[in-house]
Amino acid sequence: MITYLLKRLVMLVPLLVGISLVTFTVIHLAPGEPVEMQTSLNPKISAAARERMREFYGLDKPLYVQYLSWLKRMAKLDFGRSFAPDGRPVIEKIRERIPVTLSLNVISLVLEMGLAIPIGVLAAVRRNSRLDRAITVFVFLGFAVPTFWLALLLMYLFGVQLGWLPVSGLHSLGSDRLGLLAWSWDLAKHLLLPVSIATFGSLAGMSRYMRATMLEVLNQDYITTARAKGLSERVVIWRHAFRNALLPLITLLGFSLPGLIGGSVIFETIFAIPGMGQLFYQGVMGRDYPLVMGILVIGAGLTLIGNLLADVGYALADPRIRHGRG
């Protein structure tokens, strides 16, 4: 097991370098440059001034030279300075936004798992019952309804018509002068809509995965043997079947790790939440190469780590995998 993990850790480095190379090339091949974005609306800027700006940003050098220079900085966790007018280091911008996105997505993930697992197990245990059909209709609504459309509807209903909830940002004006309880309540009201919509949008898929894997496990021979021994249905479901049904969910959790940091562009843009998703969108629209590359490389690294953690979770959940690799 330890040898396997060490091999996987060593393989992460060339994989990350390969991903960064492809990403760097694709971003620079996209039409438009930061210089064009900054000077297109100013007809007084001459061609010589544009060329000096390209030289200042290092865009006048060959693409491979730019990549090698960026790769050397990335090895030191230095993603360079943003091409935005503020010129701040990319790592500082990312560090400011990560706590907001991480908090929002961790809350949504905990609620999603806390609801999806019982719903999926219940639907599998009561297969083809009225409850199972009702749950199926509910989750298919979750699949069918566009989350951004639902977000706009709920914003209009609860924010505009009823005035119960705020529709943008994380705090109200003057919230810094509130006490701890009032400040926390203000934050909770701002998070209620985005967290609820994010949870609902992901709940459908997770609960269906749980139902499908649970049904597959319940048809196995060892479940029949456990029932034949006289074990209670509760013990059969939660002690024998549930643990093996968790394996696909472990994979999904591993893939959800980048989303915890990367954020959601749609939600953070609609609700004006200053998170990583909104920052990434601003970077793409402004052709801010260092910022976009920094966020993408962090996401790629988290994806690889998520895969590794999923493999570890497989080994912990299923002794057959653990002993077979040992």
MARLOLO-580535 format. One line per 10 residues: for each residue x, y, z of N, C-alpha, C. Coordinates in steps of 0.05 Angstrom, whole numbers, plus 5000, padded with zeros to 4 digits. Layout:
<nodes>
X:Y:Z:X:Y:Z:X:Y:Z ~ ...
</nodes>
This chain:
<nodes>
5016:4976:5000:5000:5000:5000:5017:5025:5000 ~ 5038:5025:5017:5055:5049:5019:5071:5052:4992 ~ 5080:5030:4981:5094:5031:4955:5077:5042:4933 ~ 5052:5034:4933:5033:5043:4913:5028:5074:4916 ~ 5025:5083:4941:5021:5112:4945:5045:5128:4937 ~ 5069:5118:4943:5093:5132:4935:5096:5134:4905 ~ 5089:5113:4891:5090:5114:4861:5070:5134:4851 ~ 5046:5135:4863:5026:5154:4854:5035:5183:4859 ~ 5048:5187:4882:5058:5214:4888:5080:5223:4868 ~ 5097:5205:4861:5118:5211:4842:5106:5218:4814
5085:5203:4807:5073:5207:4781:5057:5234:4779 ~ 5051:5245:4802:5035:5270:4802:5051:5293:4789 ~ 5078:5293:4793:5094:5315:4783:5094:5317:4752 ~ 5100:5295:4737:5099:5298:4708:5071:5302:4697 ~ 5051:5291:4711:5023:5296:4702:5016:5326:4705 ~ 5024:5338:4727:5018:5366:4732:5033:5383:4712 ~ 5058:5376:4706:5073:5392:4686:5060:5389:4658 ~ 5051:5365:4651:5038:5361:4625:5012:5377:4623 ~ 4996:5377:4645:4971:5392:4645:4977:5422:4642 ~ 4997:5431:4657:5003:5460:4655:5013:5468:4627
5027:5450:4614:5037:5456:4587:5013:5459:4568 ~ 4995:5440:4569:4971:5441:4551:4955:5466:4557 ~ 4950:5471:4583:4934:5494:4590:4947:5520:4582 ~ 4973:5522:4586:4988:5547:4578:4986:5551:4548 ~ 4989:5530:4533:4988:5533:4504:4960:5541:4494 ~ 4939:5528:4505:4912:5534:4496:4904:5563:4503 ~ 4912:5572:4527:4905:5599:4535:4918:5620:4517 ~ 4943:5615:4510:4957:5635:4493:4949:5633:4464 ~ 4937:5611:4455:4927:5609:4428:4900:5621:4425 ~ 4886:5627:4447:4860:5639:4445:4863:5668:4434
4843:5676:4419:4845:5703:4407:4844:5725:4428 ~ 4859:5746:4423:4860:5769:4442:4884:5767:4461 ~ 4895:5790:4468:4917:5791:4487:4910:5812:4508 ~ 4924:5811:4531:4919:5831:4551:4923:5859:4541 ~ 4943:5863:4524:4949:5889:4513:4925:5900:4497 ~ 4914:5882:4480:4891:5890:4464:4867:5897:4481 ~ 4863:5881:4503:4840:5886:4520:4843:5913:4534 ~ 4868:5921:4540:4872:5946:4555:4874:5971:4537 ~ 4880:5967:4511:4884:5990:4494:4864:5993:4471 ~ 4846:5973:4468:4828:5974:4445:4809:5998:4446
4802:6007:4470:4783:6029:4473:4797:6056:4474 ~ 4823:6056:4471:4838:6081:4472:4852:6086:4445 ~ 4841:6102:4427:4853:6105:4401:4879:6121:4401 ~ 4885:6134:4424:4909:6151:4425:4935:6134:4429 ~ 4932:6109:4437:4956:6093:4442:4968:6084:4416 ~ 4993:6089:4412:5007:6082:4387:5015:6053:4387 ~ 5024:6044:4363:5034:6016:4360:5059:6012:4377 ~ 5076:6033:4379:5100:6031:4395:5094:6027:4424 ~ 5073:6041:4434:5065:6038:4462:5055:6010:4467 ~ 5039:6000:4448:5029:5972:4451:5052:5952:4452
5072:5957:4435:5095:5938:4435:5111:5940:4461 ~ 5113:5964:4472:5127:5966:4498:5111:5952:4520 ~ 5085:5953:4519:5068:5938:4538:5072:5908:4535 ~ 5073:5899:4510:5078:5870:4506:5105:5862:4517 ~ 5125:5879:4513:5151:5873:4524:5151:5873:4554 ~ 5135:5892:4566:5134:5894:4595:5121:5868:4607 ~ 5101:5857:4593:5088:5833:4603:5103:5808:4594 ~ 5124:5810:4577:5138:5787:4568:5125:5772:4546 ~ 5105:5785:4533:5091:5771:4511:5105:5773:4484 ~ 5127:5787:4483:5142:5789:4458:5161:5765:4455
5165:5750:4475:5183:5727:4474:5168:5703:4462 ~ 5184:5683:4451:5171:5659:4441:5155:5645:4463 ~ 5135:5629:4454:5117:5617:4473:5131:5597:4492 ~ 5150:5582:4481:5164:5563:4498:5181:5577:4519 ~ 5192:5600:4512:5208:5616:4532:5189:5626:4554 ~ 5166:5635:4546:5147:5645:4566:5139:5622:4585 ~ 5135:5598:4573:5126:5575:4590:5148:5567:4609 ~ 5173:5565:4599:5195:5557:4617:5199:5577:4640 ~ 5196:5602:4633:5199:5623:4654:5177:5620:4675 ~ 5152:5615:4665:5130:5612:4683:5133:5586:4700
5143:5565:4687:5146:5539:4701:5167:5542:4724 ~ 5188:5557:4719:5208:5561:4741:5196:5575:4764 ~ 5179:5595:4759:5166:5610:4781:5145:5592:4795 ~ 5131:5575:4779:5111:5558:4791:5124:5538:4810 ~ 5148:5529:4804:5161:5510:4822:5166:5522:4849 ~ 5167:5549:4851:5171:5563:4876:5145:5573:4887 ~ 5122:5563:4875:5095:5573:4883:5093:5603:4878 ~ 5106:5613:4858:5104:5641:4850:5090:5642:4823 ~ 5065:5650:4823:5049:5651:4798:5052:5678:4784 ~ 5070:5694:4793:5074:5720:4779:5054:5741:4788
5055:5763:4773:5037:5785:4779:5014:5787:4759 ~ 4991:5795:4769:4968:5797:4751:4972:5818:4730 ~ 4961:5813:4706:4961:5833:4685:4940:5854:4688 ~ 4924:5852:4709:4904:5872:4715:4917:5899:4722 ~ 4903:5921:4721:4915:5947:4728:4927:5948:4755 ~ 4917:5932:4775:4928:5934:4801:4956:5921:4803 ~ 4962:5902:4785:4988:5889:4784:4996:5874:4809 ~ 4976:5864:4824:4982:5850:4849:4992:5822:4843 ~ 5007:5810:4862:5014:5781:4858:4990:5763:4857 ~ 4991:5744:4839:4968:5726:4835:4962:5710:4861
4983:5702:4875:4979:5686:4899:4964:5701:4920 ~ 4967:5728:4921:4952:5744:4940:4923:5745:4933 ~ 4917:5749:4908:4889:5749:4899:4875:5723:4905 ~ 4889:5701:4900:4877:5675:4905:4873:5671:4935 ~ 4893:5679:4951:4891:5675:4980:4867:5691:4991 ~ 4861:5713:4980:4838:5729:4990:4812:5716:4984 ~ 4810:5702:4961:4784:5691:4953:4779:5663:4963 ~ 4800:5648:4969:4797:5620:4976:4778:5616:5000 ~ 4782:5631:5022:4764:5625:5046:4735:5628:5040 ~ 4727:5647:5023:4699:5651:5016:4688:5627:5001
4703:5619:4980:4694:5597:4963:4695:5570:4979 ~ 4715:5566:4994:4718:5542:5010:4695:5539:5030 ~ 4689:5560:5044:4667:5559:5064:4641:5553:5050 ~ 4635:5567:5028:4610:5563:5014:4607:5535:5003 ~ 4628:5524:4991:4626:5497:4979:4627:5475:5000 ~ 4641:5479:5022:4642:5458:5043:4614:5455:5055 ~ 4601:5478:5061:4574:5477:5072:4555:5463:5053 ~ 4557:5470:5027:4539:5457:5007:4545:5427:5005 ~ 4571:5419:5006:4577:5391:5004:4568:5375:5028 ~ 4570:5386:5052:4561:5372:5076:4530:5369:5075
4516:5389:5067:4487:5387:5064:4480:5367:5042 ~ 4494:5368:5020:4488:5350:4998:4492:5321:5006 ~ 4514:5314:5019:4519:5287:5028:4500:5279:5050 ~ 4494:5297:5068:4475:5291:5089:4447:5285:5080 ~ 4440:5296:5057:4413:5291:5046:4413:5269:5024 ~ 4434:5269:5008:4434:5250:4985:4437:5221:4994 ~ 4454:5216:5014:4458:5188:5023:4433:5176:5034 ~ 4419:5189:5053:4394:5176:5063:4373:5174:5042 ~ 4371:5194:5024:4351:5193:5003:4356:5170:4984 ~ 4382:5166:4976:4389:5144:4958:4385:5117:4971
4392:5114:4996:4388:5089:5010:4359:5082:5013 ~ 4343:5102:5020:4314:5098:5024:4301:5090:4998 ~ 4309:5104:4976:4297:5097:4950:4305:5069:4941 ~ 4329:5060:4948:4337:5033:4940:4323:5012:4957 ~ 4321:5017:4983:4308:4997:5000:4278:4994:4993 ~ 4265:5016:4986:4237:5015:4979:4234:5018:4949 ~ 4248:5002:4935:4248:5003:4906:4220:4999:4894 ~ 4213:5016:4874:4187:5014:4860:4163:5021:4877 ~ 4167:5031:4901:4145:5040:4918:4137:5068:4910 ~ 4115:5078:4922:4107:5105:4917:4128:5125:4926
4141:5119:4948:4162:5137:4958:4185:5138:4938 ~ 4192:5115:4927:4214:5114:4907:4206:5130:4883 ~ 4182:5128:4874:4173:5144:4850:4173:5173:4856 ~ 4164:5181:4880:4164:5209:4888:4192:5220:4888 ~ 4210:5205:4899:4238:5214:4900:4250:5216:4872 ~ 4242:5197:4854:4251:5198:4827:4242:5223:4813 ~ 4217:5230:4817:4206:5255:4805:4222:5279:4815 ~ 4227:5279:4841:4241:5302:4854:4269:5305:4842 ~ 4284:5283:4840:4311:5285:4831:4312:5291:4801 ~ 4293:5282:4786:4292:5289:4757:4286:5319:4753
4270:5330:4771:4266:5359:4771:4293:5373:4776 ~ 4309:5362:4794:4335:5373:4799:4353:5372:4775 ~ 4351:5350:4759:4366:5348:4735:4357:5368:4714 ~ 4330:5371:4712:4319:5386:4689:4320:5416:4693 ~ 4316:5425:4717:4314:5454:4722:4342:5467:4721 ~ 4347:5486:4703:4373:5500:4703:4377:5515:4729 ~ 4400:5511:4742:4404:5523:4768:4406:5553:4767 ~ 4417:5564:4745:4419:5593:4743:4391:5605:4740 ~ 4373:5591:4726:4345:5601:4723:4330:5599:4750 ~ 4334:5577:4764:4322:5575:4791:4333:5596:4809
4359:5602:4808:4371:5623:4825:4358:5650:4819 ~ 4353:5657:4794:4341:5682:4788:4312:5683:4797 ~ 4298:5661:4795:4270:5661:4805:4268:5665:4835 ~ 4286:5650:4849:4285:5653:4878:4295:5680:4888 ~ 4314:5692:4873:4322:5719:4880:4299:5739:4876 ~ 4284:5735:4855:4262:5753:4850:4240:5749:4871 ~ 4235:5724:4879:4213:5718:4898:4221:5727:4926 ~ 4243:5717:4936:4250:5722:4964:4265:5748:4968 ~ 4278:5758:4947:4293:5783:4951:4277:5808:4942 ~ 4263:5806:4919:4249:5829:4909:4220:5831:4918
4205:5809:4914:4177:5809:4920:4172:5808:4951 ~ 4184:5789:4964:4179:5786:4993:4198:5802:5010 ~ 4222:5807:5000:4242:5822:5015:4253:5808:5039 ~ 4252:5781:5039:4261:5766:5062:4291:5762:5063 ~ 4303:5759:5039:4332:5752:5038:4346:5771:5019 ~ 4372:5777:5025:4388:5793:5007:4395:5776:4982 ~ 4401:5790:4961:4406:5776:4935:4434:5778:4925 ~ 4452:5791:4939:4479:5794:4929:4498:5799:4952 ~ 4523:5792:4947:4544:5796:4967:4543:5777:4990 ~ 4560:5782:5010:4561:5766:5034:4552:5781:5059
4553:5807:5058:4545:5823:5081:4530:5848:5072 ~ 4513:5858:5090:4499:5883:5085:4517:5906:5091 ~ 4509:5930:5081:4524:5954:5087:4523:5960:5117 ~ 4546:5966:5128:4547:5972:5156:4548:5947:5174 ~ 4551:5923:5163:4551:5899:5179:4575:5897:5197 ~ 4597:5912:5190:4621:5911:5207:4616:5924:5234 ~ 4595:5940:5237:4589:5952:5262:4570:5936:5280 ~ 4561:5913:5269:4542:5896:5284:4557:5878:5304 ~ 4542:5868:5324:4554:5849:5342:4558:5822:5329 ~ 4569:5803:5344:4576:5777:5332:4551:5762:5323
4530:5762:5340:4506:5747:5333:4492:5760:5309 ~ 4490:5786:5309:4477:5800:5287:4493:5797:5261 ~ 4520:5798:5264:4537:5795:5241:4534:5767:5229 ~ 4533:5746:5246:4530:5719:5237:4503:5715:5224 ~ 4482:5726:5235:4455:5724:5224:4454:5737:5196 ~ 4467:5760:5193:4468:5774:5168:4483:5757:5147 ~ 4505:5744:5155:4520:5726:5137:4503:5702:5129 ~ 4488:5691:5149:4472:5667:5143:4450:5674:5123 ~ 4438:5697:5125:4417:5705:5106:4428:5708:5078 ~ 4452:5718:5076:4465:5722:5050:4472:5695:5037
4479:5675:5054:4487:5649:5044:4464:5630:5039 ~ 4441:5636:5049:4419:5617:5048:4411:5610:5019 ~ 4407:5630:5003:4399:5624:4975:4421:5610:4959 ~ 4446:5620:4958:4466:5606:4942:4472:5578:4952 ~ 4473:5574:4978:4478:5547:4989:4455:5528:4982 ~ 4431:5537:4985:4407:5520:4979:4406:5512:4950 ~ 4412:5531:4932:4411:5525:4904:4434:5507:4895 ~ 4457:5512:4906:4480:5494:4900:4475:5466:4910 ~ 4463:5463:4934:4457:5437:4945:4436:5423:4928 ~ 4415:5437:4920:4394:5425:4904:4404:5416:4877
4421:5432:4865:4431:5425:4839:4448:5400:4838 ~ 4462:5394:4860:4480:5371:4861:4466:5347:4875 ~ 4445:5352:4889:4431:5331:4905:4421:5309:4887 ~ 4410:5317:4864:4398:5297:4846:4417:5276:4837 ~ 4440:5285:4826:4460:5266:4816:4471:5248:4838 ~ 4477:5259:4861:4489:5244:4883:4470:5223:4893 ~ 4444:5230:4897:4425:5211:4907:4419:5189:4887 ~ 4420:5194:4861:4416:5173:4842:4440:5154:4841 ~ 4464:5165:4844:4487:5147:4846:4485:5129:4870 ~ 4476:5140:4892:4473:5125:4917:4452:5103:4913
4430:5110:4901:4409:5090:4897:4418:5067:4879 ~ 4431:5074:4857:4440:5054:4837:4460:5035:4850 ~ 4480:5046:4864:4500:5028:4877:4488:5012:4899 ~ 4470:5023:4914:4457:5009:4936:4440:4985:4925 ~ 4426:4990:4903:4411:4968:4890:4429:4945:4881 ~ 4452:4953:4870:4471:4932:4860:4481:4916:4884 ~ 4487:4929:4906:4498:4915:4929:4477:4897:4942 ~ 4452:4906:4943:4431:4891:4955:4425:4865:4940 ~ 4433:4863:4915:4428:4839:4900:4452:4819:4902 ~ 4472:4825:4918:4495:4808:4920:4488:4784:4938
4504:4763:4935:4499:4738:4950:4503:4741:4980 ~ 4523:4757:4987:4530:4759:5016:4507:4774:5031 ~ 4492:4791:5017:4469:4803:5030:4447:4783:5035 ~ 4443:4765:5015:4424:4743:5020:4432:4725:5043 ~ 4458:4720:5044:4469:4703:5066:4465:4717:5093 ~ 4470:4743:5094:4466:4758:5119:4437:4757:5128 ~ 4419:4759:5110:4390:4757:5117:4383:4729:5126 ~ 4395:4709:5112:4389:4682:5120:4399:4675:5148 ~ 4419:4688:5157:4429:4684:5184:4411:4696:5206 ~ 4391:4711:5197:4373:4722:5217:4380:4750:5226
4399:4763:5212:4406:4791:5220:4383:4810:5213 ~ 4380:4830:5230:4358:4849:5226:4363:4865:5200 ~ 4342:4875:5188:4344:4889:5163:4361:4914:5167 ~ 4360:4927:5190:4376:4951:5195:4406:4944:5194 ~ 4413:4922:5206:4441:4914:5206:4450:4906:5178 ~ 4433:4893:5163:4440:4885:5136:4445:4909:5119 ~ 4427:4929:5121:4428:4953:5104:4452:4970:5111 ~ 4455:4977:5136:4474:4998:5144:4502:4986:5150 ~ 4504:4961:5159:4530:4951:5166:4542:4935:5143 ~ 4527:4921:5128:4538:4904:5106:4536:4917:5079
4512:4927:5072:4508:4938:5045:4518:4966:5042 ~ 4514:4983:5061:4520:5011:5059:4550:5016:5054 ~ 4567:5002:5068:4596:5006:5066:4606:5001:5038 ~ 4596:4979:5026:4605:4973:4999:4593:4992:4978 ~ 4569:5003:4984:4557:5021:4966:4570:5049:4966 ~ 4588:5053:4985:4601:5079:4987:4624:5083:4967 ~ 4633:5061:4955:4657:5063:4937:4653:5083:4914 ~ 4631:5082:4899:4628:5102:4878:4627:5131:4889 ~ 4615:5134:4913:4613:5161:4924:4641:5171:4932 ~ 4658:5153:4940:4686:5161:4946:4699:5174:4922
4694:5162:4898:4705:5173:4874:4693:5201:4869 ~ 4667:5204:4872:4655:5230:4868:4665:5251:4887 ~ 4670:5243:4912:4681:5261:4932:4709:5270:4924 ~ 4725:5251:4913:4752:5258:4904:4751:5279:4882 ~ 4732:5276:4863:4730:5295:4841:4718:5322:4851 ~ 4704:5322:4873:4692:5347:4883:4712:5364:4897 ~ 4736:5354:4903:4756:5370:4917:4764:5395:4902 ~ 4769:5393:4875:4776:5418:4861:4754:5439:4862 ~ 4729:5430:4862:4706:5448:4863:4705:5463:4889 ~ 4715:5451:4911:4715:5465:4936:4732:5490:4936
4753:5490:4919:4771:5513:4917:4764:5530:4893 ~ 4758:5516:4871:4754:5530:4846:4729:5547:4845 ~ 4709:5539:4861:4685:5554:4863:4667:5550:4839 ~ 4644:5565:4839:4625:5563:4817:4623:5590:4804 ~ 4629:5591:4778:4628:5617:4764:4600:5627:4763 ~ 4580:5609:4758:4553:5618:4755:4542:5629:4781 ~ 4544:5614:4803:4533:5623:4829:4547:5649:4838 ~ 4573:5649:4837:4587:5672:4848:4583:5697:4831 ~ 4577:5693:4805:4571:5716:4788:4543:5726:4793 ~ 4524:5708:4794:4496:5715:4798:4492:5729:4825
4504:5718:4846:4500:5729:4873:4522:5749:4881 ~ 4539:5756:4862:4561:5775:4868:4577:5767:4892 ~ 4585:5742:4894:4600:5732:4916:4630:5733:4908 ~ 4646:5747:4924:4675:5750:4916:4691:5725:4922 ~ 4687:5705:4905:4701:5680:4908:4719:5674:4885 ~ 4729:5649:4884:4748:5641:4864:4735:5639:4836 ~ 4710:5631:4835:4696:5629:4810:4693:5656:4797 ~ 4685:5676:4812:4683:5703:4801:4711:5714:4793 ~ 4731:5708:4808:4758:5716:4802:4768:5704:4776 ~ 4762:5678:4772:4770:5664:4748:4756:5676:4723
4730:5682:4726:4715:5694:4704:4727:5721:4697 ~ 4733:5737:4716:4745:5763:4711:4773:5760:4697 ~ 4788:5740:4706:4814:5735:4693:4811:5727:4664 ~ 4792:5710:4658:4788:5701:4630:4779:5724:4613 ~ 4760:5740:4622:4750:5762:4606:4771:5783:4602 ~ 4790:5786:4621:4811:5806:4618:4837:5795:4606 ~ 4837:5769:4598:4860:5756:4587:4884:5759:4607 ~ 4878:5755:4632:4898:5757:4653:4912:5729:4655 ~ 4932:5725:4638:4944:5698:4636:4955:5688:4663 ~ 4971:5703:4678:4981:5692:4703:4959:5684:4723
4938:5700:4724:4916:5694:4743:4901:5668:4734 ~ 4895:5666:4708:4881:5643:4698:4898:5618:4702 ~ 4924:5620:4695:4941:5596:4698:4944:5588:4727 ~ 4946:5608:4745:4948:5601:4773:4924:5586:4783 ~ 4900:5595:4776:4876:5581:4785:4873:5554:4772 ~ 4880:5551:4746:4877:5526:4732:4897:5505:4743 ~ 4921:5514:4749:4941:5495:4759:4934:5486:4787 ~ 4923:5504:4803:4914:5495:4830:4891:5475:4827 ~ 4873:5481:4808:4851:5462:4804:4861:5435:4794 ~ 4881:5435:4776:4892:5410:4766:4906:5394:4788
4921:5408:4804:4934:5395:4826:4914:5383:4846 ~ 4893:5397:4852:4873:5387:4870:4858:5362:4857 ~ 4855:5363:4831:4842:5340:4818:4860:5315:4821 ~ 4886:5318:4817:4904:5295:4820:4904:5286:4849 ~ 4904:5304:4868:4904:5297:4896:4877:5283:4903 ~ 4856:5293:4891:4830:5281:4896:4829:5252:4886 ~ 4841:5247:4863:4842:5219:4853:4858:5201:4872 ~ 4880:5212:4882:4897:5197:4901:4881:5191:4927 ~ 4867:5211:4937:4851:5207:4961:4829:5187:4957 ~ 4817:5188:4932:4797:5168:4926:4808:5140:4926
4832:5136:4916:4844:5109:4917:4849:5101:4946 ~ 4858:5120:4963:4862:5113:4991:4835:5106:5004 ~ 4815:5122:4997:4788:5116:5009:4778:5089:5000 ~ 4783:5081:4975:4776:5054:4965:4789:5033:4983 ~ 4815:5036:4988:4829:5016:5004:4819:5015:5032 ~ 4812:5038:5044:4801:5038:5071:4773:5026:5073 ~ 4757:5031:5052:4729:5021:5053:4727:4992:5045 ~ 4745:4982:5028:4742:4955:5018:4768:4940:5024 ~ 4767:4921:5043:4791:4906:5050:4802:4889:5026 ~ 4785:4882:5007:4795:4867:4984:4815:4883:4968
4810:4909:4965:4829:4926:4951:4854:4929:4967 ~ 4851:4933:4993:4874:4939:5010:4893:4914:5010 ~ 4882:4891:5014:4899:4867:5015:4909:4860:4988 ~ 4894:4865:4967:4903:4858:4940:4927:4875:4932 ~ 4927:4901:4940:4950:4918:4933:4973:4912:4951 ~ 4967:4904:4976:4989:4898:4994:5006:4875:4983
</nodes>
